[in-house]
Structure formats: structure tokens, C-alpha cells
Amino acid sequence: MSYSRGVHTERAHRGSTQTDRYRALIQELDGLLEGEPDALANLSNASALLASSLDQINWCGFYLLRGEELVLGPFQGKPACVRIPMGRGVCGTAAQKQQSIIVRDVNTFPGHIACDPASRSEIVLPILFGGALRGVLDIDSPELNRFDEGDRTGLEDVVRHLAPRVQWEML
């Protein structure tokens, strides 16, 4: 599936269920990553696809584990914080706990790191592959309460689908 065809498919599913939209998104991701071995290219295309497919978001990207901190990877949005210590902010907490976190109002999250003051809610999903934490997927929205359990489930599926298609040793 080509990228332009994939975007058309996602738009056609806007009236369908949230689960169906995430399934379509995974199909689009397959089309983008098929046959491409480069890790950086695949993460870049994944962030671009998510940013263009998800409504009401203002930042979408990856932070990659480097030692005991997360380092900014491919993303879509305004410039962002480059390094986040494990356990700090939403990204560092999700990475340390290896659990997805939905923050309905970032102003209520203790220690939230405000890279973009326009962000009001956030979802962060750890990326686990080969028995190890590889990084996190971070998505921000200018809307309060943008993310729900359906987004968590759908995006966890996206991450599980993406992780084996990235040659992590190349990063």
C-alpha cells in the first residue's frame, strides 16, 4: 500500500469505530515500512503517519533510551526537550514503569515537563522489544482529555506492530 493510498484509506474510516481506525492505521504503517530496513527512516515515517492521521494533536514522536535517559528521536511538531531522565516527567515515568500513561490534564501531573505550553493532555507508551525497553512514543494534544482507553489500546497495538520493524541496533 502506498502512502497516499493509505492516507485516503484512513480518511475513509473516520466515521468508523476507534478500533477500526487504529486497524487501518496499522495497515498504513505496514505499507510505509514494507521492505525498508533503516531504523531512522521507519521511526520518521511512523511519527509522520501518526501526526497526519490522529486528530487534535500538536506533537508526536519518539524518545529513545540511551543509558539512563531518553533522547529525542524522530518527531513531528515544535522543537522539543532533547534529554529526559528516567523517572522524570510523563515520558520518563512511563519508561521507568514500562507502562502506558494517559494524562488528561498535564497541569495535574507532578513534574510534567512542558516542552510546548500549548499541550494540555498527553499519552506516552513504552516501546519494548527483545525483552528490553527501547524508548517511548509520546503524543501531545492542545485539548484537555484528548486521549482515552481506546487510544491507549490502539496505540499500544501500533507500538507492538512497529517495534519488530525497527532495527534497534542501528540507532
Rosetta silent file (secondary structure, phi, psi, omega in degrees, C-alpha in Angstrom):
SEQUENCE: MSYSRGVHTERAHRGSTQTDRYRALIQELDGLLEGEPDALANLSNASALLASSLDQINWCGFYLLRGEELVLGPFQGKPACVRIPMGRGVCGTAAQKQQSIIVRDVNTFPGHIACDPASRSEIVLPILFGGALRGVLDIDSPELNRFDEGDRTGLEDVVRHLAPRVQWEML
SCORE:     score description
SCORE:     0.000 S_00000001
   1 L     0.000  129.888  179.638    0.000    0.000    0.000 S_00000001
   2 L   -80.445  161.970 -178.162    1.426    3.347   -0.949 S_00000001
   3 H   -60.408  -47.372 -176.471    1.493    6.250    1.450 S_00000001
   4 H   -64.761  -37.164  177.064   -1.009    8.357   -0.484 S_00000001
   5 H   -66.276  -38.881  179.573   -3.411    5.423   -0.786 S_00000001
   6 H   -62.481  -41.479  179.571   -3.022    4.734    2.939 S_00000001
   7 H   -63.777  -42.104  177.132   -3.969    8.287    3.890 S_00000001
   8 H   -59.456  -42.651  179.273   -7.065    8.012    1.710 S_00000001
   9 H   -61.182  -44.531 -179.753   -7.985    4.750    3.449 S_00000001
  10 H   -62.448  -43.404 -179.843   -7.666    6.340    6.910 S_00000001
  11 H   -63.992  -33.650  178.688   -9.826    9.285    5.918 S_00000001
  12 H   -66.741  -23.416 -177.758  -12.467    6.888    4.606 S_00000001
  13 L   -95.368    6.316 -176.105  -12.595    5.262    8.058 S_00000001
  14 L   -58.767  -30.744  179.959  -13.126    8.471   10.052 S_00000001
  15 L   -85.463   -3.881 -178.172  -16.781    7.540   10.605 S_00000001
  16 L   -85.592 -177.699 -178.350  -15.922    4.024   11.760 S_00000001
  17 L   -69.914  161.875  177.879  -15.115    2.841   15.264 S_00000001
  18 H   -59.958  -40.813  178.492  -11.950    3.843   17.057 S_00000001
  19 H   -60.915  -44.044  179.067  -10.754    0.225   16.869 S_00000001
  20 H   -63.395  -38.124  179.782  -11.296    0.176   13.092 S_00000001
  21 H   -65.261  -40.314  178.380   -9.386    3.444   12.701 S_00000001
  22 H   -69.580  -35.159  175.090   -6.380    2.040   14.569 S_00000001
  23 H   -61.515  -43.499  178.254   -6.521   -1.153   12.466 S_00000001
  24 H   -63.666  -38.682  178.172   -6.470    0.989    9.327 S_00000001
  25 H   -62.078  -41.386  177.937   -3.566    2.974   10.754 S_00000001
  26 H   -64.721  -38.190  176.878   -1.601   -0.250   11.292 S_00000001
  27 H   -63.633  -41.281  176.966   -2.290   -1.256    7.673 S_00000001
  28 H   -62.757  -41.943  178.749   -0.977    2.115    6.518 S_00000001
  29 H   -59.602  -43.059  176.451    2.090    1.653    8.687 S_00000001
  30 H   -55.393  -45.277 -179.401    2.717   -1.704    7.019 S_00000001
  31 H   -62.437  -36.926  179.548    2.640   -0.027    3.622 S_00000001
  32 H   -71.335  -37.600 -171.479    5.151    2.594    4.712 S_00000001
  33 H   -95.051  -11.731 -175.846    7.599    0.188    6.339 S_00000001
  34 L   -55.135  121.479  175.409    7.373   -2.751    3.946 S_00000001
  35 L    77.748    0.226 -179.164   10.839   -3.709    2.740 S_00000001
  36 L   -99.942  117.342 -178.528   12.618   -0.798    4.453 S_00000001
  37 L   -88.466  -13.875 -172.646   15.350   -1.877    6.865 S_00000001
  38 L   -74.960  122.719 -176.365   16.522    1.560    8.035 S_00000001
  39 H   -63.887  -44.564 -178.037   15.506    2.217   11.642 S_00000001
  40 H   -65.092  -42.403  178.094   15.625    6.009   11.418 S_00000001
  41 H   -62.525  -42.025 -177.780   13.530    6.083    8.240 S_00000001
  42 H   -68.137  -41.650  176.750   10.928    3.774    9.781 S_00000001
  43 H   -67.058  -37.309  178.018   10.596    5.783   13.002 S_00000001
  44 H   -63.663  -47.363  178.812   10.425    9.004   10.979 S_00000001
  45 H   -66.262  -36.107  178.197    7.663    7.688    8.752 S_00000001
  46 H   -63.353  -43.669  179.672    5.801    6.261   11.740 S_00000001
  47 H   -66.469  -38.651  178.701    5.804    9.653   13.504 S_00000001
  48 H   -65.742  -42.496  179.307    4.689   11.415   10.312 S_00000001
  49 H   -63.213  -47.064  179.163    1.873    8.916    9.735 S_00000001
  50 H   -60.511  -45.496 -177.925    0.615    9.201   13.299 S_00000001
  51 H   -63.259  -35.850 -178.942    0.787   13.002   13.230 S_00000001
  52 H   -83.841  -15.733 -175.860   -1.163   13.186    9.969 S_00000001
  53 H  -100.920  -26.899 -176.477   -3.724   10.566   10.991 S_00000001
  54 L   -93.062  132.901  179.724   -4.622   11.484   14.568 S_00000001
  55 L   -80.162  153.162  172.590   -6.970   14.390   15.191 S_00000001
  56 L    55.999   45.078  172.275   -6.354   17.136   17.740 S_00000001
  57 L  -123.833  154.262  179.092   -2.658   16.536   18.380 S_00000001
  58 L  -125.153   -2.632  177.275    0.207   19.026   18.290 S_00000001
  59 E  -158.188  138.419  179.763    3.246   16.778   18.864 S_00000001
  60 E  -152.519  123.146  179.422    4.026   13.161   18.072 S_00000001
  61 E  -176.333 -173.557 -174.228    7.359   11.425   18.273 S_00000001
  62 E  -116.489  141.361  166.009    9.812    9.061   19.837 S_00000001
  63 E  -114.342  130.617 -174.653   12.266    9.313   22.679 S_00000001
  64 E  -106.339  138.854 -178.854   14.940    6.601   22.519 S_00000001
  65 E   -71.410  126.248  175.964   16.630    5.037   25.514 S_00000001
  66 E  -133.663  101.070 -177.217   20.299    5.977   25.794 S_00000001
  67 L    67.077 -120.568 -178.821   21.824    4.739   29.028 S_00000001
  68 L  -107.402   24.616  177.701   19.690    6.092   31.858 S_00000001
  69 E  -144.974  162.231  175.579   17.906    8.781   29.880 S_00000001
  70 E   -98.246  136.273 -179.105   15.583    9.237   26.942 S_00000001
  71 E  -119.373  136.758 -178.743   16.930   11.160   23.955 S_00000001
  72 E   -52.324  131.991  175.907   14.771   12.868   21.348 S_00000001
  73 E  -117.844 -159.091  179.647   14.227   10.797   18.205 S_00000001
  74 E   -58.045  138.355 -178.259   12.125   11.336   15.070 S_00000001
  75 E  -155.898  168.916  173.054    9.082   13.536   15.686 S_00000001
  76 E  -127.550  128.217  178.991    6.506   15.877   14.185 S_00000001
  77 E   137.868 -168.674  178.825    5.785   19.182   15.908 S_00000001
  78 L   -69.174  159.255  176.171    7.575   22.095   17.510 S_00000001
  79 L   -51.196  147.494 -171.591   11.143   21.670   18.788 S_00000001
  80 L  -129.568  170.684  174.249   11.192   19.550   21.927 S_00000001
  81 L   -58.474  138.064 -175.902   13.196   18.717   25.002 S_00000001
  82 L   -87.527  -41.723 -176.658   16.258   16.737   23.927 S_00000001
  83 E  -126.897  134.787  178.443   17.015   14.658   27.049 S_00000001
  84 E  -129.479  119.866  177.745   14.656   13.326   29.693 S_00000001
  85 E   -65.659  148.103  174.997   15.979   11.433   32.734 S_00000001
  86 L   -56.724  137.565  178.040   14.319    8.140   33.593 S_00000001
  87 L    84.301   -3.261 -177.730   11.501    8.701   36.074 S_00000001
  88 L  -107.856  136.348 -179.782   11.096   12.398   35.197 S_00000001
  89 H    66.445 -175.945 -178.801    8.007   13.832   33.515 S_00000001
  90 H   -68.089  -43.939 -178.863    5.425   11.709   31.752 S_00000001
  91 H   -63.705  -48.105 -179.185    7.930   10.171   29.307 S_00000001
  92 H   -65.537  -33.631  178.326   10.492    9.289   31.942 S_00000001
  93 H   -70.834  -45.563  178.180    7.820    7.873   34.247 S_00000001
  94 H   -61.167  -39.574  178.759    6.247    5.715   31.517 S_00000001
  95 H   -66.129  -46.825 -177.809    9.716    4.453   30.572 S_00000001
  96 H   -64.018  -41.975 -179.560   10.719    3.686   34.149 S_00000001
  97 H   -82.552  -14.818 -175.359    7.436    1.908   34.944 S_00000001
  98 L    53.839   45.471  178.934    7.266    0.358   31.452 S_00000001
  99 L  -137.665  145.000  173.915    3.581    1.251   31.413 S_00000001
 100 L   -68.283  145.147  178.954    1.462    3.448   29.189 S_00000001
 101 E  -131.769  129.115  171.784    0.309    6.674   30.811 S_00000001
 102 E  -107.006  126.808  176.741   -2.636    8.850   29.845 S_00000001
 103 E  -116.776  109.487 -175.984   -2.573   12.357   31.289 S_00000001
 104 L   -73.111  -27.341  177.201   -5.915   14.065   30.805 S_00000001
 105 L  -144.610  108.078 -174.433   -4.560   17.421   32.057 S_00000001
 106 H   -62.398  -22.206  179.507   -0.785   17.869   32.012 S_00000001
 107 H   -70.936  -12.530  179.662   -1.028   20.600   34.644 S_00000001
 108 H   -99.853   -2.505 -179.005   -2.069   17.970   37.193 S_00000001
 109 L   -89.850  116.876 -179.431    0.875   15.620   36.533 S_00000001
 110 L   -59.527  126.687  178.094    3.609   16.121   39.156 S_00000001
 111 L    79.109   15.277  178.988    6.891   17.016   37.464 S_00000001
 112 L   -56.470  136.108  177.699    5.400   17.428   33.983 S_00000001
 113 L   -97.507  114.537 -176.175    8.000   18.740   31.537 S_00000001
 114 L   -93.360   91.056  175.696    6.399   21.453   29.417 S_00000001
 115 L   -77.002  -39.657  178.216    8.217   21.480   26.086 S_00000001
 116 L  -124.120  113.101 -177.408    5.230   23.088   24.315 S_00000001
 117 L   -62.676  -15.191  178.200    2.980   25.235   26.525 S_00000001
 118 L   -74.644  -18.806 -178.216    0.096   24.565   24.097 S_00000001
 119 L   -70.295  131.108 -179.162   -0.013   20.900   25.145 S_00000001
 120 L  -116.823  -29.083  176.958   -2.894   20.177   27.523 S_00000001
 121 E  -139.087  164.710 -170.485   -3.090   16.357   27.508 S_00000001
 122 E  -156.302  149.947  169.940   -0.658   13.569   26.673 S_00000001
 123 E  -133.000  135.057  179.321   -0.281    9.854   26.140 S_00000001
 124 E  -130.096  132.361 -177.860    3.061    8.054   26.420 S_00000001
 125 E  -124.881  126.311  177.923    3.616    4.409   25.507 S_00000001
 126 E   -69.892  147.542  175.697    6.774    2.440   26.287 S_00000001
 127 E  -108.425  112.594  179.970    8.402    0.584   23.404 S_00000001
 128 E  -113.199  132.485  177.309    9.511   -2.870   24.478 S_00000001
 129 E  -154.671  138.287  179.935   11.281   -5.247   22.119 S_00000001
 130 L    62.138   32.085  179.221   13.550   -8.225   22.641 S_00000001
 131 L    74.640   12.913 -176.901   12.871   -8.120   26.364 S_00000001
 132 E  -134.924  150.107  171.910   14.219   -4.572   26.668 S_00000001
 133 E   -72.856  129.091  179.632   12.918   -1.022   26.836 S_00000001
 134 E  -107.822  -22.259 -178.043   13.859    0.776   23.600 S_00000001
 135 E   159.572 -160.413  178.160   12.142    4.115   24.166 S_00000001
 136 E  -138.732  154.375  167.761    8.698    5.687   24.239 S_00000001
 137 E  -101.606  126.103 -176.672    6.109    7.034   21.847 S_00000001
 138 E  -119.931  127.178  178.116    4.904   10.434   23.085 S_00000001
 139 E  -131.389  128.390 -178.716    1.799   12.163   21.721 S_00000001
 140 E  -115.045  153.942  177.774    0.549   15.546   22.950 S_00000001
 141 E  -135.357  146.481  173.843   -2.706   17.395   22.343 S_00000001
 142 L   -79.998   -0.626 -179.471   -3.787   21.009   22.823 S_00000001
 143 L  -102.155  138.660  171.055   -7.151   19.619   24.030 S_00000001
 144 L   -67.647  147.492  175.468   -7.909   18.517   27.588 S_00000001
 145 L    56.146   32.925 -177.897   -8.965   14.859   27.896 S_00000001
 146 L   -68.039  -35.599 -171.399   -7.958   14.094   24.293 S_00000001
 147 L  -105.107  142.361  178.947   -6.822   10.512   24.982 S_00000001
 148 L  -132.075 -174.320 -178.365   -8.858    7.632   26.362 S_00000001
 149 H   -64.063  -31.631  175.493   -8.500    3.886   26.940 S_00000001
 150 H   -63.479  -39.384  175.555   -9.393    3.210   23.299 S_00000001
 151 H   -65.271  -42.793  179.323   -6.423    5.364   22.242 S_00000001
 152 H   -58.642  -49.821 -179.543   -4.202    3.543   24.718 S_00000001
 153 H   -61.677  -46.955 -179.493   -5.227    0.138   23.364 S_00000001
 154 H   -63.907  -43.310 -179.690   -4.956    1.239   19.735 S_00000001
 155 H   -73.162  -31.807  173.267   -1.594    2.940   20.158 S_00000001
 156 H   -63.094  -36.996  175.095   -0.198    0.012   22.146 S_00000001
 157 H   -64.637  -42.159  177.647   -1.120   -2.142   19.127 S_00000001
 158 H   -59.484  -46.818 -179.078    0.646    0.332   16.836 S_00000001
 159 H   -63.375  -43.920  178.224    3.775    0.199   19.036 S_00000001
 160 H   -62.012  -34.199  179.778    3.720   -3.625   19.193 S_00000001
 161 H   -75.153  -36.363 -178.647    3.387   -3.686   15.428 S_00000001
 162 H   -74.857  -42.394 -170.952    6.150   -1.124   14.874 S_00000001
 163 H   -49.949  -45.905 -179.180    8.766   -2.459   17.326 S_00000001
 164 H   -74.350   -8.841 -179.822    9.852   -5.546   15.317 S_00000001
 165 H   -94.389    3.856  178.279   10.134   -3.437   12.150 S_00000001
 166 L  -112.713  125.974  175.030   12.852   -1.241   13.637 S_00000001
 167 L   -83.252   89.081 -171.737   16.426   -2.466   13.701 S_00000001
 168 H   -59.505  -31.513 -179.863   17.127   -1.039   17.151 S_00000001
 169 H   -66.915  -15.366  178.877   20.847   -1.848   16.991 S_00000001
 170 H   -80.545  -15.569 -174.483   21.135    0.670   14.119 S_00000001
 171 L   -90.244    0.000    0.000   20.092    3.587   16.306 S_00000001
